[in-house]
């Protein structure tokens, strides 16, 4: 997904998100756009499950397949159906 332009390198990546609420130990996923030193959250889904490893594997799979962010909602829906 990385692309070059006149101003630098644009990179999209997925990562799992730990929930920060004291009462919540769930994990979500986000797609991030990185450009130079700036990072922007394109889309995120919070508190999908309390299984950190499964959300981390989901993020790794999205990265390795270079998933287009337009399909993240469908992927999350399928992920939740398998839980």
VENJOWO-V428746 format. One record per residue. RES is the residue in one small letter. SS is DSSP state (H for helix, E for strand, - for the rest). OMEGA is omega in degrees with one decimal (NA if undefined). NEAR is the number of other C-alpha atoms within 8 Angstrom. Layout:
# VENJOWO-V428746
[[RES;SS;OMEGA;NEAR] [RES;SS;OMEGA;NEAR]]
This chain:
# VENJOWO-V428746
[[x;-;179.9;5] [x;-;175.0;7] [x;E;178.5;7] [x;E;170.9;8] [x;E;-175.5;7] [x;-;-174.2;4] [x;-;-179.8;5] [x;E;-173.9;8] [x;E;176.8;10] [x;E;-177.3;12] [x;E;174.9;10] [x;E;174.1;10] [x;E;178.8;9] [x;E;173.9;12] [x;E;178.3;11] [x;E;-178.2;12] [x;E;172.1;9] [x;E;176.9;9] [x;-;-172.1;11] [x;-;177.1;6] [x;-;179.5;6] [x;-;-176.6;5] [x;-;-173.7;4] [x;-;178.1;7] [x;-;-179.7;10] [x;-;-179.0;13] [x;E;178.2;16] [x;E;-179.9;15] [x;E;177.4;14] [x;E;170.0;13] [x;E;-175.5;13] [x;E;173.1;13] [x;E;-178.8;12] [x;E;179.0;12] [x;E;-175.1;10] [x;-;179.4;7] [x;-;-176.6;5] [x;E;176.2;6] [x;E;179.7;8] [x;E;174.9;7] [x;E;179.5;9] [x;E;178.4;9] [x;E;177.8;8] [x;E;176.2;9] [x;E;-174.8;9] [x;E;168.8;10] [x;E;178.5;9] [x;E;-177.9;11] [x;E;175.4;9] [x;-;179.3;8] [x;-;-176.7;8] [x;H;-176.1;11] [x;H;-178.6;6] [x;H;178.3;7] [x;H;176.4;14] [x;H;177.3;10] [x;H;177.6;8] [x;H;178.5;8] [x;H;178.4;12] [x;H;179.7;10] [x;H;178.2;8] [x;H;178.0;10] [x;H;-176.2;10] [x;H;178.3;7] [x;-;-177.7;6] [x;-;-178.3;7] [x;-;174.3;9] [x;-;-178.7;6] [x;H;178.6;8] [x;H;-176.8;5] [x;H;-176.5;8] [x;H;-179.9;9] [x;H;179.0;7] [x;H;179.4;7] [x;H;178.7;8] [x;H;178.2;9] [x;H;177.5;8] [x;H;178.6;8] [x;H;-178.8;8] [x;H;179.1;8] [x;H;-179.0;6] [x;H;-178.7;5] [x;-;NA;4]]
